[in-house]
Amino acid sequence: MSSVSQVQLTSSTENNHHYLKNLDFFLRLSVIPFSAASIWVTATTKQDNSTYGNLEFNNFIGLKYLICINAISASYALVAIVCSWFKFLLTKAWIFFVSDQIAAYLIVTSGASVIEILYLAYNGDKEVSWSEACSSYGRFCSRAKVALILHVFTFLCFLILSVISAFRVFSKFDPPSIPSKGVENDGES
């Protein structure tokens, strides 16, 4: 390979890493308002019904869990941003990889719990004689859906961050070498 093509390849690789670093920073920064908005919408979700009584977010463990996971993911995103600015604080790419994976999985579990709550609120469960509740608590259900949508945006940010951090970790290793056909045939003779 000529020195000109090596310089172009190195320049292209540096541009890609710079682009990924900027994308990483933007996504981590985006997690904070999405999580904060989801926390706010969830925490202020309540509705009073003259027939059935007051319904608040803290009546549901799944919504409390959603708030906790959003707080954890926003805090982690802030710490990761600070650590990326100060290289001496955290230089191991695999730590971001593992942390991004954990955050993404926690976000999936909390989102699933809210999906289950909303499913039961909209459809009920006829086998155990639960009727749907959203006709009586429509504003509560709508706000819970908005919180879930904001939570999904947080998940999408962490999904892309997981891919970026995986690329950073695994790009440090050479791909496995595949033996050539000539080597295999020589061993059989």
CYANA upper distance limits for C-alpha pairs under 8 A (distance plus 0.5 A):
  1 MET  CA      5 SER  CA      7.10
  1 MET  CA      6 GLN  CA      7.28
  2 SER  CA      6 GLN  CA      6.86
  3 SER  CA      7 VAL  CA      6.65
  4 VAL  CA      8 GLN  CA      6.77
  5 SER  CA      9 LEU  CA      6.50
  6 GLN  CA     10 THR  CA      6.54
  7 VAL  CA     11 SER  CA      6.49
  8 GLN  CA     12 SER  CA      6.53
  9 LEU  CA     13 THR  CA      6.63
 10 THR  CA     14 GLU  CA      6.62
 11 SER  CA     15 ASN  CA      6.67
 12 SER  CA     16 ASN  CA      6.72
 13 THR  CA     17 HIS  CA      6.72
 14 GLU  CA     18 HIS  CA      6.56
 15 ASN  CA     19 TYR  CA      6.54
 16 ASN  CA     20 LEU  CA      6.60
 17 HIS  CA     21 LYS  CA      6.53
 18 HIS  CA     22 ASN  CA      6.76
 19 TYR  CA     23 LEU  CA      6.64
 20 LEU  CA     24 ASP  CA      6.37
 20 LEU  CA    164 ILE  CA      7.56
 21 LYS  CA     25 PHE  CA      6.65
 22 ASN  CA     26 PHE  CA      6.65
 23 LEU  CA     27 LEU  CA      6.58
 24 ASP  CA     28 ARG  CA      6.64
 24 ASP  CA    161 LEU  CA      6.80
 24 ASP  CA    164 ILE  CA      7.79
 25 PHE  CA     29 LEU  CA      6.55
 25 PHE  CA     81 ILE  CA      7.06
 26 PHE  CA     30 SER  CA      6.54
 27 LEU  CA     31 VAL  CA      6.78
 27 LEU  CA    157 CYS  CA      6.04
 27 LEU  CA    158 PHE  CA      8.18
 27 LEU  CA    161 LEU  CA      7.58
 28 ARG  CA     32 ILE  CA      7.61
 28 ARG  CA     77 ALA  CA      5.66
 28 ARG  CA     78 LEU  CA      7.78
 28 ARG  CA     80 ALA  CA      8.07
 28 ARG  CA     81 ILE  CA      7.24
 28 ARG  CA    157 CYS  CA      7.79
 28 ARG  CA    158 PHE  CA      8.43
 28 ARG  CA    161 LEU  CA      8.31
 29 LEU  CA     33 PRO  CA      8.20
 29 LEU  CA     77 ALA  CA      7.45
 29 LEU  CA     78 LEU  CA      7.85
 29 LEU  CA     81 ILE  CA      7.95
 30 SER  CA     34 PHE  CA      6.96
 30 SER  CA    154 THR  CA      8.27
 30 SER  CA    157 CYS  CA      7.93
 31 VAL  CA     35 SER  CA      6.39
 31 VAL  CA     73 SER  CA      7.98
 31 VAL  CA     74 ALA  CA      6.57
 31 VAL  CA     77 ALA  CA      7.17
 31 VAL  CA    153 PHE  CA      8.41
 31 VAL  CA    154 THR  CA      5.79
 31 VAL  CA    157 CYS  CA      7.02
 31 VAL  CA    158 PHE  CA      8.36
 32 ILE  CA     36 ALA  CA      6.49
 32 ILE  CA     73 SER  CA      8.34
 32 ILE  CA     74 ALA  CA      5.21
 32 ILE  CA     75 SER  CA      8.24
 32 ILE  CA     77 ALA  CA      7.30
 32 ILE  CA     78 LEU  CA      7.80
 33 PRO  CA     37 ALA  CA      6.34
 34 PHE  CA     38 SER  CA      6.63
 34 PHE  CA    150 LEU  CA      6.11
 34 PHE  CA    151 HIS  CA      7.34
 34 PHE  CA    153 PHE  CA      7.24
 34 PHE  CA    154 THR  CA      6.34
 35 SER  CA     39 ILE  CA      6.60
 35 SER  CA     70 ASN  CA      5.49
 35 SER  CA     71 ALA  CA      7.33
 35 SER  CA     73 SER  CA      7.77
 35 SER  CA     74 ALA  CA      6.40
 35 SER  CA    150 LEU  CA      7.57
 35 SER  CA    151 HIS  CA      7.04
 35 SER  CA    154 THR  CA      6.87
 36 ALA  CA     40 TRP  CA      6.64
 36 ALA  CA     70 ASN  CA      7.69
 36 ALA  CA     71 ALA  CA      7.89
 36 ALA  CA     74 ALA  CA      7.79
 37 ALA  CA     41 VAL  CA      6.54
 37 ALA  CA    147 ALA  CA      8.06
 37 ALA  CA    150 LEU  CA      7.56
 38 SER  CA     42 THR  CA      6.48
 38 SER  CA     67 ILE  CA      8.04
 38 SER  CA     70 ASN  CA      7.78
 38 SER  CA    146 VAL  CA      8.18
 38 SER  CA    147 ALA  CA      5.10
 38 SER  CA    148 LEU  CA      7.73
 38 SER  CA    150 LEU  CA      5.98
 38 SER  CA    151 HIS  CA      6.60
 39 ILE  CA     43 ALA  CA      6.39
 39 ILE  CA     66 LEU  CA      8.22
 39 ILE  CA     67 ILE  CA      5.70
 39 ILE  CA     70 ASN  CA      7.03
 39 ILE  CA     71 ALA  CA      7.93
 39 ILE  CA    147 ALA  CA      7.90
 40 TRP  CA     44 THR  CA      6.59
 41 VAL  CA     45 THR  CA      6.63
 41 VAL  CA    143 ARG  CA      7.03
 41 VAL  CA    144 ALA  CA      8.03
 41 VAL  CA    146 VAL  CA      7.89
 41 VAL  CA    147 ALA  CA      6.19
 42 THR  CA     57 PHE  CA      6.98
 42 THR  CA     63 LEU  CA      7.43
 42 THR  CA     67 ILE  CA      7.60
 42 THR  CA    143 ARG  CA      7.63
 42 THR  CA    144 ALA  CA      6.83
 42 THR  CA    147 ALA  CA      6.31
 43 ALA  CA     57 PHE  CA      6.76
 43 ALA  CA     58 ASN  CA      8.48
 43 ALA  CA     67 ILE  CA      8.09
 44 THR  CA     57 PHE  CA      8.04
 45 THR  CA     56 GLU  CA      6.59
 45 THR  CA     57 PHE  CA      6.21
 45 THR  CA    140 PHE  CA      6.37
 45 THR  CA    143 ARG  CA      6.67
 45 THR  CA    144 ALA  CA      7.55
 46 LYS  CA     54 ASN  CA      7.81
 46 LYS  CA     55 LEU  CA      5.96
 46 LYS  CA     56 GLU  CA      4.71
 46 LYS  CA     57 PHE  CA      6.78
 46 LYS  CA    140 PHE  CA      6.26
 47 GLN  CA     54 ASN  CA      6.34
 47 GLN  CA     55 LEU  CA      5.84
 47 GLN  CA     56 GLU  CA      7.11
 47 GLN  CA    137 TYR  CA      7.05
 47 GLN  CA    139 ARG  CA      7.35
 47 GLN  CA    140 PHE  CA      6.32
 48 ASP  CA     53 GLY  CA      6.17
 48 ASP  CA     54 ASN  CA      4.62
 48 ASP  CA     55 LEU  CA      6.62
 48 ASP  CA    137 TYR  CA      8.41
 49 ASN  CA     53 GLY  CA      5.38
 49 ASN  CA     54 ASN  CA      6.43
 49 ASN  CA     55 LEU  CA      8.41
 49 ASN  CA    136 SER  CA      7.56
 49 ASN  CA    137 TYR  CA      7.68
 55 LEU  CA     59 ASN  CA      7.42
 55 LEU  CA    137 TYR  CA      8.48
 55 LEU  CA    140 PHE  CA      8.30
 56 GLU  CA     60 PHE  CA      8.37
 57 PHE  CA     63 LEU  CA      6.48
 57 PHE  CA     64 LYS  CA      7.58
 58 ASN  CA     63 LEU  CA      7.42
 58 ASN  CA     64 LYS  CA      6.62
 60 PHE  CA     64 LYS  CA      7.07
 61 ILE  CA     65 TYR  CA      6.57
 62 GLY  CA     66 LEU  CA      6.68
 62 GLY  CA    110 SER  CA      7.31
 62 GLY  CA    113 SER  CA      5.65
 62 GLY  CA    114 VAL  CA      6.23
 62 GLY  CA    117 ILE  CA      7.81
 63 LEU  CA     67 ILE  CA      6.88
 63 LEU  CA    113 SER  CA      8.21
 63 LEU  CA    114 VAL  CA      6.82
 64 LYS  CA     68 CYS  CA      6.87
 65 TYR  CA     69 ILE  CA      6.65
 65 TYR  CA    110 SER  CA      6.62
 66 LEU  CA     70 ASN  CA      6.57
 66 LEU  CA    107 ILE  CA      8.41
 66 LEU  CA    110 SER  CA      5.56
 66 LEU  CA    111 GLY  CA      7.40
 66 LEU  CA    113 SER  CA      8.48
 66 LEU  CA    114 VAL  CA      7.91
 67 ILE  CA     71 ALA  CA      6.64
 68 CYS  CA     72 ILE  CA      6.68
 69 ILE  CA     73 SER  CA      6.51
 69 ILE  CA    106 LEU  CA      7.19
 69 ILE  CA    107 ILE  CA      6.93
 69 ILE  CA    110 SER  CA      7.37
 70 ASN  CA     74 ALA  CA      6.55
 70 ASN  CA    107 ILE  CA      8.06
 70 ASN  CA    151 HIS  CA      8.07
 71 ALA  CA     75 SER  CA      6.57
 72 ILE  CA     76 TYR  CA      6.51
 73 SER  CA     77 ALA  CA      6.54
 73 SER  CA    103 ALA  CA      6.69
 73 SER  CA    107 ILE  CA      8.48
 74 ALA  CA     78 LEU  CA      6.75
 75 SER  CA     79 VAL  CA      6.74
 76 TYR  CA     80 ALA  CA      6.51
 77 ALA  CA     81 ILE  CA      6.67
 78 LEU  CA     82 VAL  CA      6.84
 79 VAL  CA     83 CYS  CA      6.58
 80 ALA  CA     84 SER  CA      6.54
 80 ALA  CA     96 PHE  CA      8.28
 81 ILE  CA     85 TRP  CA      6.96
 82 VAL  CA     86 PHE  CA      6.95
 83 CYS  CA     87 LYS  CA      6.87
 83 CYS  CA     88 PHE  CA      8.45
 83 CYS  CA     89 LEU  CA      6.11
 83 CYS  CA     90 LEU  CA      6.17
 84 SER  CA     90 LEU  CA      7.76
 86 PHE  CA     90 LEU  CA      7.98
 87 LYS  CA     91 THR  CA      6.22
 92 LYS  CA     96 PHE  CA      7.85
 93 ALA  CA     97 PHE  CA      6.84
 93 ALA  CA    165 SER  CA      7.40
 93 ALA  CA    168 ARG  CA      7.05
 93 ALA  CA    169 VAL  CA      6.17
 94 TRP  CA     98 VAL  CA      6.61
 94 TRP  CA    165 SER  CA      8.08
 94 TRP  CA    166 ALA  CA      8.46
 94 TRP  CA    169 VAL  CA      6.28
 95 ILE  CA     99 SER  CA      6.51
 96 PHE  CA    100 ASP  CA      6.28
 96 PHE  CA    165 SER  CA      6.80
 97 PHE  CA    101 GLN  CA      6.74
 97 PHE  CA    162 SER  CA      6.80
 97 PHE  CA    165 SER  CA      5.33
 97 PHE  CA    166 ALA  CA      6.23
 97 PHE  CA    169 VAL  CA      7.64
 98 VAL  CA    102 ILE  CA      6.73
 99 SER  CA    103 ALA  CA      6.62
100 ASP  CA    104 ALA  CA      6.60
100 ASP  CA    158 PHE  CA      6.94
100 ASP  CA    161 LEU  CA      7.12
100 ASP  CA    162 SER  CA      5.80
100 ASP  CA    165 SER  CA      8.00
101 GLN  CA    105 TYR  CA      6.71
101 GLN  CA    158 PHE  CA      8.41
101 GLN  CA    162 SER  CA      6.34
102 ILE  CA    106 LEU  CA      6.64
103 ALA  CA    107 ILE  CA      6.63
103 ALA  CA    158 PHE  CA      7.65
104 ALA  CA    108 VAL  CA      6.79
104 ALA  CA    155 PHE  CA      6.60
104 ALA  CA    158 PHE  CA      5.99
104 ALA  CA    159 LEU  CA      6.79
104 ALA  CA    162 SER  CA      8.13
105 TYR  CA    109 THR  CA      6.85
106 LEU  CA    110 SER  CA      6.77
107 ILE  CA    111 GLY  CA      6.50
107 ILE  CA    151 HIS  CA      8.07
107 ILE  CA    154 THR  CA      8.38
107 ILE  CA    155 PHE  CA      6.56
108 VAL  CA    112 ALA  CA      6.57
108 VAL  CA    155 PHE  CA      7.63
109 THR  CA    113 SER  CA      6.87
110 SER  CA    114 VAL  CA      7.01
111 GLY  CA    115 ILE  CA      6.67
111 GLY  CA    148 LEU  CA      7.11
111 GLY  CA    151 HIS  CA      7.43
111 GLY  CA    152 VAL  CA      7.91
112 ALA  CA    116 GLU  CA      6.71
113 SER  CA    117 ILE  CA      6.89
114 VAL  CA    118 LEU  CA      6.62
114 VAL  CA    144 ALA  CA      8.34
114 VAL  CA    148 LEU  CA      7.46
115 ILE  CA    119 TYR  CA      6.46
115 ILE  CA    148 LEU  CA      8.26
116 GLU  CA    120 LEU  CA      6.72
117 ILE  CA    121 ALA  CA      6.56
118 LEU  CA    122 TYR  CA      6.51
118 LEU  CA    141 CYS  CA      7.41
118 LEU  CA    144 ALA  CA      8.02
118 LEU  CA    145 LYS  CA      8.04
119 TYR  CA    123 ASN  CA      6.32
119 TYR  CA    124 GLY  CA      7.82
120 LEU  CA    124 GLY  CA      4.98
120 LEU  CA    125 ASP  CA      6.99
120 LEU  CA    132 GLU  CA      7.12
120 LEU  CA    133 ALA  CA      8.50
121 ALA  CA    132 GLU  CA      5.61
121 ALA  CA    133 ALA  CA      5.39
121 ALA  CA    134 CYS  CA      6.11
121 ALA  CA    141 CYS  CA      7.84
122 TYR  CA    132 GLU  CA      5.68
122 TYR  CA    133 ALA  CA      6.78
122 TYR  CA    134 CYS  CA      5.96
122 TYR  CA    135 SER  CA      8.49
123 ASN  CA    131 SER  CA      7.72
123 ASN  CA    132 GLU  CA      5.50
123 ASN  CA    133 ALA  CA      8.50
124 GLY  CA    130 TRP  CA      5.65
124 GLY  CA    131 SER  CA      5.05
124 GLY  CA    132 GLU  CA      4.57
124 GLY  CA    133 ALA  CA      7.70
125 ASP  CA    129 SER  CA      6.68
125 ASP  CA    130 TRP  CA      5.38
125 ASP  CA    131 SER  CA      6.89
125 ASP  CA    132 GLU  CA      8.11
126 LYS  CA    130 TRP  CA      6.23
126 LYS  CA    131 SER  CA      7.27
133 ALA  CA    137 TYR  CA      6.48
133 ALA  CA    138 GLY  CA      8.38
134 CYS  CA    138 GLY  CA      5.16
134 CYS  CA    140 PHE  CA      8.12
134 CYS  CA    141 CYS  CA      6.37
137 TYR  CA    141 CYS  CA      6.88
138 GLY  CA    142 SER  CA      6.64
139 ARG  CA    143 ARG  CA      6.67
140 PHE  CA    144 ALA  CA      6.70
141 CYS  CA    145 LYS  CA      6.72
142 SER  CA    146 VAL  CA      6.86
143 ARG  CA    147 ALA  CA      6.72
144 ALA  CA    148 LEU  CA      6.69
145 LYS  CA    149 ILE  CA      6.68
146 VAL  CA    150 LEU  CA      6.79
147 ALA  CA    151 HIS  CA      6.64
148 LEU  CA    152 VAL  CA      6.65
149 ILE  CA    153 PHE  CA      7.01
150 LEU  CA    154 THR  CA      7.00
151 HIS  CA    155 PHE  CA      6.77
152 VAL  CA    156 LEU  CA      6.67
153 PHE  CA    157 CYS  CA      6.81
154 THR  CA    158 PHE  CA      6.89
155 PHE  CA    159 LEU  CA      6.48
156 LEU  CA    160 ILE  CA      6.82
157 CYS  CA    161 LEU  CA      6.62
158 PHE  CA    162 SER  CA      6.39
159 LEU  CA    163 VAL  CA      7.01
160 ILE  CA    164 ILE  CA      6.74
161 LEU  CA    165 SER  CA      6.52
162 SER  CA    166 ALA  CA      6.48
163 VAL  CA    167 PHE  CA      6.62
164 ILE  CA    168 ARG  CA      6.78
165 SER  CA    169 VAL  CA      6.74
166 ALA  CA    170 PHE  CA      6.50
167 PHE  CA    171 SER  CA      6.11
168 ARG  CA    172 LYS  CA      7.41
169 VAL  CA    173 PHE  CA      8.39
179 PRO  CA    183 VAL  CA      7.00
179 PRO  CA    184 GLU  CA      7.71
180 SER  CA    184 GLU  CA      7.34
181 LYS  CA    185 ASN  CA      6.81
182 GLY  CA    186 ASP  CA      6.71
183 VAL  CA    187 GLY  CA      7.05
184 GLU  CA    188 GLU  CA      7.17
185 ASN  CA    189 SER  CA      7.11
